[in-house]
Structures are given as structure tokens and as C-alpha cells.
Amino acid sequence: MSKFTAACVQMTSGTDPIENLKVSTDLIKQSISEGANFIATPEVTNLMEPNKAAARDIAQYEEDDITLKAFRALAMDHKKWVMAGSLVIKKPDDDRLANRSFLIAPDGSIAGKYDKIHMFDVALENGESHKESNAYAPGEKAVAVQTDWATIGMTICYDVRFSHLFQDLAQKGGATIFTTPAAFTHTTGKAHWHVLQRARAIENGAFVIAPAQCGHHSKNRHTYGHSLIIDPWGDILADGGDDIGFIMAEIDVTETQKRRQQVPNLKNFRPYDLSLGNDRQTAAE
């Protein structure tokens, strides 16, 4: 199979996993009814709680998480691929949580899971600051998973600013599709969201599926929305705008080979040494 229909769920997660699950489940079912074969939800689908202690009290271990159980059942019942963009998961060996993405196969099994590697530790000019590493333990392993159509490179949100991760997923992992579920702040999203997602697609001749959080989650948390599906040439196939809902687009995986042949930068890559300018020779030498 070379074609499938992808959907991105866009939502405004809050502090109640049960209410968040109602919204995400409804949107997943709606997208399936309209023909989606692969459905992805945003980062922190199950819980958006800025307070570390409160988040740990609410979060569940992977084997107990109600959202993961529900999504596995949905995938199996409808025989579809479902990606929980990320879930807040309690870790048994760390006081911090995991920001973990799950790729669920049509039989309900977990085909792949990935813990967000790069932590969003920033201070913005408008006074907004985030220290994700206080609450979340960073992952240490890049993950690429084979599906019915192609290999998917799994990333989460802030990872999109680290282009080498995507290049490794494409060159070493064989990925032709990237998933980039996110909860981008409105400030950084307005400035960088579209260009970063398009850049990762163009650089690697790959599709990007980017489900996003949107709207106001609390007084100090406003996310950008604009879930995106982007083709290997960098063209935007669908944009979710500002509101809760979902977007869909057809993915023709043969486009990846076509674009990589046109601009074979992954093949043209050459290793190099970095000179720091300390080996300057004098004229006499």
C-alpha cells in the first residue's frame, strides 16, 4: 500500500484525564468515520498540569494509564493505527515523569514508544519561562517504527528544533514520515511553528504529521494550535487553525522517493572535521 489518510487531532487538554479522554476519543472516532487510517493526537493528550507535584499525583504508570488503554481498544476495534502523541506517564524509578509517545498498531499492540529527548527549558522575552526538565526525565533513545505504509520517526514538540535527530531518523532509521506532536506555546508557535515543521520535511524529503494543542489551558498556558500535515516538498496539506477539531490529508508515500531523487541531500551528506581557527600559519611558515 502506498497511500493512506492521516488525521491530526487538535484539542485543549486540561488537568482531568477523564475529560481529556472524552474529547480525544470523540475526535478520533469522528476522523475514523471520515476515512482516516492513521490518527495522531497532540503532546500531553492525557494531562496538561503545570505543577509537578500535582501532575505526579494525577499521572498513572504505563500499565494503568486510562488513555493508553482506551486508545489501544480504539485501534483494535476499528483496525486503525493510532498514535498517542504523548502521554504524561509516571516512572517507577524516577521522581520525574515521562513525556512518552505511543504508536499503536491495528491489533491494539504497542508498535513503538518514545520518550521526549529534548527538554523545553527556556526563558522568553515576554517573561514566560518553562523548565520542563524539573518535571520530566529526558529520553535517551531515538525511535523509528515500521508501519503498513512506511517507517515513522517519532519525535515530540521541542525536538523539532534539533535537526540532527530528524536526519538520523531518516538516514539511519529509514524514516520517511515524522510525527511531531506538540504543545507549542503561542509565543514561539506564532514565530517558528510553521517554518520549523516545513524545514524538517524539506531537509529530509519526508512527510510531517504534527498534531497540536490549542487555546488557553490555564492563566499562564496558551498553546498555538495549527496542527499540520506537510508533504516532502514542504507544502502544507492541512492546517488545523486555532480551534479544537481535526484535520486530514492523503499521504502518498511514493512522494518521498520522488523528492529525495530530485534533491538527494541525504545521499550527498559528507562527514567533516570542524576547524576552530587555531591552526593558522604565519606567512614565514
N, C-alpha and C positions, 0 to 999 in steps of 0.2 A: 504494500500500500504506500502510495506516495503523497496522498492528500488526506487531511483531516481538518476538523473545525475546532479551533481553540476558543476558549472563553476565559475572561478575567472577571472575577467578582470584585466589586468595589463597595466598601462598607465603612462604617464609623464604629469601630469596636469600643466598648466601654469596659467597666470593671466587673461585669457579671457574665461569666462564661455561658450560662444557660441562655441569656438573652442574645448574646453574640451568636450562639449556635443556631437559634431560631432564624436569625437574619441570614446567616451564611447558607444554611440548609435550604431555605426558600429560594435564594438566588441561584444556588447550584441546580436545584430541580427545574427552575424556570429556564436556565440555559440549556439543560439537557432536553427539555421539551421543544426547544427551538433548534436542536440538532447538534449541540456541542458534543465532541468526543473526548476532549481533554479540557478539564476545568481547573483553574488555579485561583486560590484565594490570597489575600494580602498577608504581609508580615503581621505578626501578633494577632492573628484572626480570633483566637480564643480569649485574649485578655490584654487590655491596654490600661495598666495600672502603674503610674509613675513612682509610687512609693515602694521601695524594695521589700520592706518587711511585710507590707500588705500583699504584695504580689506573691511572695513566697507562701503566705498563709492560704492564698486562694489557689495557687497553681497545684497541679497534680503530677505524680510520676507518670512516665510514658504509658505504662501498662494500665493506668487507671483513668487517663485523660478522656473526658466525655466527648470532646470534639473529635479526637482521633478515632475513637470507637465509632462515632456516628458517620464520619467520612469514609471509614473502611466499609461500613454497611452500605452506604450510598453507592460507592464504587462497585461493590459486588452485586447489589440489587439491580443496578442499571447497566452493568458491564461497561463502565467507563473508567478512564484514567482521571484521578482526582489528585490535585496537589494542594495540601495544606501549606500555603506559602510559608508561614511559620507559626508555631505554637509556643507559648511560654510553658516550659516543662521543668518540673522540679528535678534536681540532680541528687542522687543518694550520697555522692562523695564530695559535695561542694556546697558551701552556704549560698553561692550564687546560682542563678537559674541558667537554663539552656534556651537559646533562641533557635529553635530547630524546625527545619523544613522537612516535610514528609511527602514522598511520591508514592501514591497508592495505585496498584495495578487493578485491572477489572475483576480479578478474583478476590479482591479485598486484602491481598497481601501487601506488605510494605516493600516496594521495589528498591527504595533508596531513602536515606535520610542524611541531612547535612546540618551541622551546627555553624552558625554565622561566625566567620573568622575575624572580620574587621569590626572593631567596636567604635561606635559613634561617640567619641569624646571630643567635644567642640565647644567653643565659646564664640557666639555670633556678635556682630556689631550692635544689634538691637537689644543686647542684654540677655538674650536667650542662650542658655547653656545646657549641655547634656553630658553625662558621664556614664555611658552605657556599661563600661567595664566594672562599675561598682556593683551592678545588679546581675550582670551576665558573664558567664565564663566563656571566653572565646574558643571557637573550634580550632582544630589543628589539621584538618584533612579536607582537601578538595574532593568533590564527588561528581562523577558523570555516570548516568544511568541509561541503559538501552531500553527503549520503548518499542511499541509496534511499528513506529514510523522512523524514528531516528534516535540518536543519543542526545540526552539532555544534560547540560551542565547546570548544576544547582548553585545559586547564589542567593544572597539576601541583602537588600537595601544598600547600606553603606559600601558593600563590596563593589558596587558599580563604579566607584572611584579608583579602583585598583585594577588597571587594565591587564596587568600581567597574569592575574588569576584567570581572566577570560581567555587569554592567549594560551595558557597552559591547558585549560579545559578543552580548547579547540585542537591544539597541536598534539598534546599528549593523551587527552581523554577522548578525542574523536567527536566532541560535541558539535552539533550543527544547529542546536536550539539552546538558548539560555533562558532560564527562569530567574526573574529578579523581583520577587515580591517585596513590597516596601511599605514603610510608614514615613515617607519623606516629610520633613517639616514644610510648612507653607513657604517660609522664607527661602530655604535652599531649593525647594521644588520649583518655585517661580523662576529662580535664576538658572538652575542647572539640570532639572529633571529630564526634559526632552533631549537636550544635546548630549547628555551622558548616555542615555539609553540608545540613541541613534549611533553614537560613536562606537559603542560596544558591538552593535550589529555590523556596522560598516567595516571596522577593523578586522573582523573575523569572518565576514561573509556569512553571517548566521542570523536566524530569527531570534527575536527577543520577545518574551511573554512576561509582561510586567504588571501584575495586579497590585492595586494600591489602596491604602487607607485614605479617607477623605473627611473633611469637615472638622468640627470642634468636638474634641473628646473630653476636654475639661477647660478650665480657665486658661491654663498655660500650655495646652497642647492642641495645635491646629495643623492638620496634615493636608497635603496638596491635592491628592486625588490624581486625576488624569492617568488612569490605567492605560497601558499602551500595548499594542501588538505591532511589531516592526519587522519588515522583511530584510533580507540580507543586503539590499542596496541602500538601506536606511530610510525607506519610505514607510510612513505611518499608515498601517492598515486600519486601525481603530484607536479611538481616544475616548476615555470614559468621562472627560469633563470633570465637573465639581461634585456631582451628586451620587448618592447610593444607587447601585444598579449593576449591570454587567455589560461587557462588550464582547463581540465575537468577530472572528475573521477566519477565512480558509487559509491553511498552511499547505503549500506545495513544496515538499522537501527537496524536489529536484532543483528549485531555485538556488539552493546553496551551492551545489556543484557548478551551476552556470555562472554565478557571480564570482566564485573562487577561481574559475578558469579565466574570467575576464581580468580580474585583479588578483594575481596569485601571491599576495604579500606573505601569506603563511608559509609558502614554499620558498619565497625569496629571503626569508629571515636568515641572517648570518650572525654567528656568535662574535663577540668583540671584547677587547680589553678596554678598560677605562683609564685614560691618562688624566692625571690631576695637575699637569703642568709643571711638575717638579723635575723633569728631565731635560730642561732647556740647556743647550750647549752654547758656549761663548763663540764669538767669531774666530778667535785664535784656535779653538779646538776644531 
